[in-house]
Amino acid sequence: MGKGEFAQALYEELLGEFSAAIAIYKGSGKKFFQALAFQLNIPTENEEGKSLTMDQLKEEIASNCNDSTLLIFPEAKRLTTGIRYWLEDLMASGVRVVCLAVANPGRDIFLEMLEIELEMPSDQRIREVMRSEAKRQGLNLSESRLAELQPLAGRNPMVAKKVVRNESLGLKQHKPEHTQYVVIMPIIIAALMSFGIIRFIGMGTGNKSLYIFGGVSLVAGMTLKQLGSIRGARKRLGQ
């Protein structure tokens, strides 16, 4: 499953053991802290019935959290610097914090956490996600068509759903939207530069064979590189 689904399953599993809350930061700090407070049964209004400010919410949550509190953040990389410093104080007081991200940001609170790498979803799981999304969209996809679409999604369940939605809209899909491949462009550039070095060696030693070979190879390589980047005409959406 994806990290969002995993975070939700973890929350539901540990809800009876801890006072747990799960939240995603979406640009509004006040709404973020209100969501945490609501799940932890912490008041978000003062005695006069007015909503607490963001700073007041942070103080109220911090004063009501202890070592039996569990906070889960499915999109940890979205957390602002202020939120991370606030969490650092909570962690120092014994609050358990679970952050999920595609890659460890490797700074402040993330350096203090135990890092557990989750396995990538299997091809079979991605195929099930695509099949489920197709059913939800009312789209009948054959097994052969699913096999054709699966490489576009890689091992990402969210991208798998998007690929199926694009298919339901009749959008042409040719390029994968994931990054599960090896970028060989640096190797190609290094090979072209080596031909340039051979050319300069031939120039310095007066060896015409090396000079001609290096020059011709460099020009031929650059020509092939440019020919490989040719693309057809692109149409804008709606045209």
N, C-alpha and C positions, 0 to 999 in steps of 0.2 A: 504494500500500500504506500501511498504518498505520505510525506511527513505531516500534512494536515490531518489526514485520517488517523495516522498513528498517534498524534497528539490527542485527538478526541477520544480514541480508544483507551489511551493511558489515563486520561482524565476520568472517564467513566469507571475504569478498573479500580482506581485509587480513591474515588470519591468517598467511599465508606470508611476508609482507613485514615484519611487526612481531611482537613478543612481545605478543599481544593478550589482553585479558580483557573480559568483559561481565558486568554484574551490576545487579540491582535491589534497592534498599534496602527491606526489608519489616518494619522495626521492630526487628530484631536486628542491632546493629552487629557483633558477633562473627561471626555467620554471614555477614554481608556481606563482611567482610575475609577470612574463610576461603575464600569462593568466589573472590575475586580471587587469593589466594595459590595456591590449587589450580590455577587456570588458568595462572598464571605460573610453575608448578613451584617454588614457594617453600615451604619446610617450615612446617608449622603446629604442630609439636611440638618440644619441646626435646630435649636429649640423653638425658634420663631418661624420655622417652616421654609427658610430660605436655603437654596442649594449651596453646598460648601464649595469654596473655590478649589482650584487644582492643588494648591499648596496645602490647604486644609485637609483635602482628601488624602494626600500623601501622608500627612502626619497622623490622621485618623487610622489609616490602614496599618501604618508602621506600629502604632501603639497597640493594635489589636491582633497582631501577628506574632506567632511563636514557633517553636520547633515542630508543632503539629500542623503547620500551614504549608501548603504546596501550591506553587505558582507555575503555570505552564504557558510557554510562549511559542506557538508554532512558527512564527516568523521573527526569529530573534534578531536578524540583521536590520530590521526596521526600527528597533528600539533606539531612541535618541540617547545622546550622551547623558542628559539629566536623568532619564529613567534608569540607565545603567548604573549611575552613581547611587541612586536611591536603592536599587536592588543590592548593590554592594553592602550597604548598611544593613539591609534585611538579612542577607546571607551571614553577616557577622553575628547577628542575633539568633541564628539557628534556623531561619526560614529556608525551606527546601525550594530550589528554583531549577526548573527544567527548560532549557532553551534548545530549539531545533533550527537548524540552518543547513543549506546545501554545503557550505564550507565554513570551517571555524574561522571567525574574523581575527582571532589571535590577538586580542587586546583587552585591557582592563578586566572585567568580571569573567570573560571567557577563558582567561589564563588560569583562573582559580578553579574552574570546573573540571570534573572528570569528563573526558571525551570518549564517547561511544559511537562507533561508526556503524550505521545500519546497512544491511545488505540491500542492493538494488532489487527492485521488483523483477520477477522472472518474466520471460517472454509470454508464458502462459497467463500470468496475471495481467499483463498489459492487454493481451488478447481478450480476456474476460472483461476488462474495463471498457474496451472498445465495443464489445458485443452488448454490454449493458447500456452504454450511452446510445448506441444505435437503436436499441429497443425503446429507450426513453424518447428518442427523436422520431419514432415511428418509421425508421429506415431499415429496410431489409438488405443486409449485407451478406453476401455469400462468403464461405470460408476462403475462397481464392482471393476475393477482394480485400478481406481482412488481412490476408498475408501480404498483399501489395501495399496496404496502408500502414502496416505495423512499423516498417523501417523509418517512416516519417516521424514516428513518435518516440523512438528509442526506448528508454526505460522510465519515462516520465508519465505517470497516470494523467496529470492535468493536460499535458500536450496530446496524449492519446484521445482524451475527450474532445479537445479542440480540433484534432484531425477529423474526427467523425462529424463534428458540427459543420466543418468546412465541406465535407462530402455531402451532407444533407442539403447544403446551399448550392451545390453544384460548382464550387470553386475548384479550379485546377490546382493540384498540389504536386510539385516536383522536387522541391528542396526540403530536406529534413529541418525541423525547427529545434533540434537539440544539438549538443556539442560533444557527442560520443564518437569522436573521430580524432585522428592524429593530424595535426597541421604540419605539412611537409614543406611549406613555402620557405622556411629558413634553410632547409637542406638544398633546395633549388637555387636560392640566392648564393649560398656558399659555394655550390658547384660552379656557378657562373663566375664568381670572383676568382676561383682557382684557375679558370681559363685566362682571366685577366693577368694573374700572376705569371702564368706560363708565357704570355705575350711579352711582359716586361723583362722576363729572364732572357727570352730570345733577343729582345732589343739590346739589352745590356751586354750580352756575350757575342753579339753579331751573328747569332745562329738564325738564319732566315727561315729555316724549317719550323723551329719553335715559334718564331714571331708570327709566321703565316698561320700555323695551326692554332695558336692561342687566339689570334684575332678573329679568324673565321669561326672558331667554336663559340667565342663570346657573342659574336653578332648572331650566329645561328640560334644559340640558346635564348637570347633576348627576343628574337623574332618568334620562336615557338611559344615563349611565355606570353607574348602579346596576342598571338593567334588563339591561344587557349582561353583568353579572357573575353573573347568576342561573345556577345549575347544578342539575342534577337530583340525586336522591338517590343516594348512593354506598354501595356494599356493601363490607363488609370481606372480605378474602380468606378463603375457607372458608365463606362464607355464600351 
